[in-house]
Amino acid sequence: MELHGWIALATLLVATFLFITRWIPRPMTALAIPVVLFSTGVLDAGDDALSGFGNHALIAIAAIMVIGGALQESGVATLMARGIMRVGGNSEIRLVTLIMTASATLAAFMNNVAIVAILLPVGVALSRRSGVPAARLLIPLSFGAVLGGTITLIGTAPNFLVASYFNEGPYADGETIGVLDFAPIGVPITIVGLVVMILVGRRLLPSGHTEANDDRHGHSPEEAAAIYRLPERLVEIGVNETSGINGKSIAEADLRGYGVEALLVRRPGAVGSTWLPPQPDLVLQPEDRVFVDGTDEALWRLAETEGVQMGLLDPRTLRSLLAKGLTVGEAAIAPHSDNLGHTLRELRFRNRHGVNVLALWRRNEAVHTGLSDIPLELGDALLVAGDARSMRDLRERRDFVLLTDHSQDENVTRAPLAFAILLGAILPTFLFDFPLPISAIGGAILMVATGCIARRSVLKSIDWTVLCLVVGTLPLGAALEKQGIASAVAGWCLDLHEIFGPAAVHAALLLLAGLMSNLSSNAAAAAIMCPVAVEAARMVHIDPRDALLAVAYGCSCNFVTPFAQCNVIVMGPGGYRARDFILVGLVMAAAVAAVAITMLSLR
């Protein structure tokens, strides 16, 4: 091997070491790779060193991340989480089955890290309600998300990288790896993984402790509202042609002047009702139904003065409103808040934060009247209502500590639209041979245009670390191929093929990809292993698609280390130690490898 080959190999080893130790941030390590390769002459063309920036996979992965963010923000995942909470019960096996099935199903179409983040509070709440320790539920949640990523092309970045490498290469011969080409093996992998976790993996999980009395986790919005007796105070007022507030905006109607707070507006339409937040400029129309909070005296005064119809509501109505875009939260005043000593009127609280204050908790009792003119004190807590986005913004403010769990508060009214856009982005790729990068970009644009994801959330939905890893490691893969290292590794596969047959080649590629995925990242492992897989397939005369699929499934075997992206999220809440992931992770990785190698060899 010539000097440039040794430099390329050294670059791979040093980069892997830095990925493991994280002495340098992983994005910086990855972006340094093309600089080193070009500076040392390993890649003598600038276009080759910067090929990662112009790769179609990079664009598609970013667009798919935006689509996944929209599915999260529009409430698709929330609907499933609520279903789990309703039917969970107290059986550990049932809970593990439900939470793994939910995370795997969602991870087939969304970023698996986002899925774990969404369902983590659900797992903790299930632990608290059932008495099953969180440590018995959160590793299954993490592993379920990893397994689900094997089902579709958009499930995880390595899937798209191997598909893009094959589809754009000269060896495709008119064939492609499509969106659902991963499913014939990915679905059995997921099913076997679920069964292995129930039969074997559960026995290897730590006993942990129950979250039943863990006060670190806040109430749900519904529970917080009940503490302040909000369900008992909810009333629906109807606007008609003769009402004094007809044709007025919420601000002009001045409901607060009566001591009444508007929470949500239902506006009938030709094809169903529209649920609207009570923004100050929203103009009320005949047949509008406004859900409000107020004392009996204030509500009767409003009805008599403005001529509105008033209807009492079932206390369970709040649960329905929480599914239509309203969310309720309890916010404590932070110890060093600049709001201490000021009234809500002086702070212009509604205008600054986009939420209404419904009650104040002071000295173990709720105060519902005269809220605008009460100076805030240390120890006060506010019951506030608004939409999920405003509540998330409030959480980020240093002046408040949000005490409620808002992991399930997304407005789910746009969930059907977001799911339809997802289908619109996927179906053309295998019905009309439409390029996935173009289709994904179109889907991302529609998600933003229709409000399924807020514009300010678009950049947050993109995992820039993954994109940097793709940009940096794709040229490294090309360098390994150019300098003959990929051929050398493929030569070892040829030796295995002569002794054990094609299954040994698939196993070697899968194990190498799995090892690199656990040591660095799954995206980096895929980018580096693609040239090796194709070269090995050429030498032993097997289908390059199967060789690349082996790499993709190997990249999804990152169960073992606690620093894998999904595992690191659940490590703290589950009270895990690093060794808790190793044994159960090895069992799960072995199951995935066995299914993938067997099915690839039978194709």
Buried (B, 14 or more C-beta within 10 A) or exposed (E): EEEBBEBBBEBBEBBBEBBBEEEEEBBEBBBBBBEBBBEBEBBEEEEBBBBBBEBBBBBBBBBBBBBBBBBBBBBBBBBBBBEBBEEBBEEBEBBBBBBBBBBBBBBBBBBBBBBBBBBBBBBBBBBBBBEBBBBBBBBBBBBBBBBBBBBBBBBBBBBBBBBBBBBEBEBBEEEBBBBBBBBEBBBBBBBBBBEBBBEEBBEBBBEBBBBEEEEEBBBBBBEBBBBBEBBEBBBBBBBEEEBEBBBBBBBEBEBBEBBBBBBBBBBEEEEEEEBBBBEEEBEBEEBBBBBBBBBEEBBEBBBEEBBBEBEEBEBEBBBEBBBBBBBBBBBBBBEEBEBBEEBBEEBEBBEEBBBBBBBBBBEEEBBBEEBBEBEBEEEBBBBBBBBBBBBBBBBEBEBBBBBBBBBBBBBBBBBEBBBEBBEEBBEBBBEEEBBBBBBBBBBBBBBBEBBBBBEEBBEEBBBEBBBBBBBBBBBBBBBBBBBBBBBBBBEBBBEBBEEEEBBBBBBBBBBBBBBBBBBBBBBBBBBBBBBBBBBBBBBBEBBBBBBBBBBBBBBBBBBBBBBBBBBBBBBEBBBBEEEBBBEBBBBBBEBBBBBBBBBBBEE
